[in-house]
């Protein structure tokens, strides 16, 4: 488009200047200017036609932006979950949990699965035991094969929210 505009400008200048001069070279000067002008206009028309055809086509970068956005959301979710687990591991109350049931949610974060558990939280005093349904936790693929319903694992519980549990797989 810039080249076409340049041709129109140069051609117009040649044609205008040719009217101020005299001699045999004036005709060739005027013809050169008209040629530049004509091809400049032709280039602008062609450019607008091609751009009109391309206007409706999808942009090649749109799907990659959506994928990048999804990955960023997944990473933000992962970091939020990691922060929650780190705080709970550091300041939580130690308990034992018995796995009553486990299901795969089908969600992945950094290629690790988010599993859904039904847990029985076991305290030293049996009357304090309670059940948590639909507890979600990020679990490494390496550990999944060792998770068996009925097994008892170490865990930490948030003293302010008894449903906030972090199971230790080590």
C-alpha positions in Angstrom: 0.0 0.0 0.0 2.9 2.4 0.8 4.5 1.7 -2.5 1.2 2.4 -4.3 0.8 5.7 -2.5 4.5 6.5 -3.4 3.8 5.8 -7.1 0.7 8.0 -7.0 2.6 10.8 -5.4 5.6 10.6 -7.7 3.4 10.2 -10.8 1.3 13.2 -9.9 4.4 15.3 -9.2 5.8 14.3 -12.6 2.6 15.2 -14.4 2.2 18.6 -12.6 5.9 19.5 -13.2 5.7 18.6 -16.9 3.2 21.4 -17.5 5.7 24.0 -16.3 8.4 23.1 -18.8 9.1 23.2 -22.5 10.9 21.1 -25.0 10.9 17.5 -26.4 11.5 15.9 -23.0 8.2 17.2 -21.6 6.2 14.5 -23.3 8.3 11.6 -21.9 8.2 13.4 -18.5 4.4 13.6 -18.7 4.2 9.9 -19.9 6.4 8.7 -17.1 4.3 10.6 -14.5 1.1 9.2 -15.9 2.5 5.7 -15.9 3.6 6.0 -12.2 0.2 7.5 -11.3 -1.7 4.7 -13.2 0.2 1.9 -11.5 -0.1 3.6 -8.1 -3.9 3.7 -8.4 -4.0 0.2 -9.7 -1.9 -1.0 -6.7 -4.3 0.8 -4.3 -7.3 -0.9 -5.9 -5.7 -4.3 -5.9 -4.6 -3.9 -2.2 -8.2 -2.9 -1.1 -9.6 -5.8 -3.1 -7.2 -8.4 -1.5 -7.7 -6.9 2.0 -11.5 -7.2 1.5 -11.1 -10.9 0.7 -8.9 -11.5 3.7 -11.1 -9.6 6.2 -13.5 -12.5 6.9 -10.7 -15.1 7.4 -9.8 -16.1 11.0 -6.5 -14.7 12.3 -3.8 -17.4 12.7 -2.9 -16.2 16.2 -6.4 -16.4 17.8 -6.3 -20.1 18.7 -2.8 -19.8 20.2 -3.9 -16.9 22.4 -6.8 -18.9 23.7 -4.5 -21.8 24.5 -2.1 -19.5 26.2 -4.9 -18.0 28.2 -6.1 -21.5 29.3 -2.6 -22.4 30.3 -2.2 -19.2 32.4 -5.5 -19.9 34.1 -4.4 -23.5 34.8 -1.1 -22.3 36.2 -2.8 -19.7 38.4 -5.1 -22.4 39.8 -2.1 -24.6 40.4 -0.2 -21.9 42.3 -3.3 -21.1 44.4 -3.7 -24.7 45.3 0.1 -25.0 46.1 -0.1 -22.0 48.4 -3.1 -23.4 50.2 -1.3 -26.8 50.6 1.9 -25.1 51.8 0.1 -23.1 54.5 -1.9 -26.1 55.6 1.3 -28.3 55.8 3.1 -25.7 57.9 0.3 -24.7 60.3 -2.3 -27.5 60.1 -3.3 -29.8 62.9 -1.9 -33.4 62.3 -4.6 -36.1 61.9 -5.0 -39.3 60.0 -7.5 -39.8 57.2 -9.0 -43.0 55.9 -9.9 -43.0 52.2 -13.4 -44.2 51.7 -13.6 -43.5 48.0 -11.6 -41.9 45.2 -12.5 -40.6 41.7 -10.6 -38.9 38.9 -12.1 -35.5 38.1 -10.5 -35.6 34.6 -8.8 -32.2 35.4 -5.0 -31.8 35.1 -2.7 -29.2 36.4 0.9 -29.5 35.1 0.1 -33.0 34.0 -0.9 -34.0 37.6 -4.5 -35.2 38.3 -7.0 -33.6 40.5 -8.7 -36.4 42.4 -11.9 -36.3 44.4 -11.9 -38.1 47.7 -14.5 -39.2 50.3 -12.5 -39.2 53.6 -13.0 -40.1 57.2 -10.9 -37.8 59.4 -9.6 -39.8 62.4 -8.8 -38.1 65.6 -7.3 -39.6 68.8 -10.8 -39.3 70.4 -13.2 -41.4 68.2 -16.1 -39.1 68.9 -14.3 -36.3 67.1 -14.1 -38.3 63.8 -16.1 -37.0 60.8 -16.5 -37.6 57.1 -15.6 -35.2 54.3 -17.2 -35.8 50.9 -16.0 -34.4 47.6 -12.5 -33.3 48.8 -10.4 -32.3 45.8 -6.6 -32.6 45.9 -3.8 -32.4 43.3 -2.0 -35.8 43.2 1.1 -36.7 41.3 0.8 -39.4 38.6 3.5 -41.4 40.4 1.4 -41.6 43.6 -2.0 -42.5 42.1 -1.3 -46.2 41.9 -0.7 -46.3 45.7 -4.0 -44.7 46.7 -6.3 -47.5 47.8 -9.7 -47.0 49.5 -9.5 -48.3 53.1 -5.9 -47.2 53.6 -5.0 -44.6 56.3 -2.7 -41.7 55.5 -1.2 -38.8 57.5 -2.8 -35.4 56.9 -3.1 -31.9 58.2 -6.4 -30.1 59.0 -7.0 -26.4 59.1 -8.1 -25.7 62.8 -10.4 -23.0 61.5 -12.0 -25.0 58.7 -12.3 -28.8 59.4 -13.1 -29.5 55.7 -9.8 -28.0 54.6 -7.5 -31.1 54.6 -4.1 -31.7 53.0 -3.2 -35.4 52.7 0.5 -36.3 52.9 1.4 -39.1 50.5 4.9 -39.7 51.9 
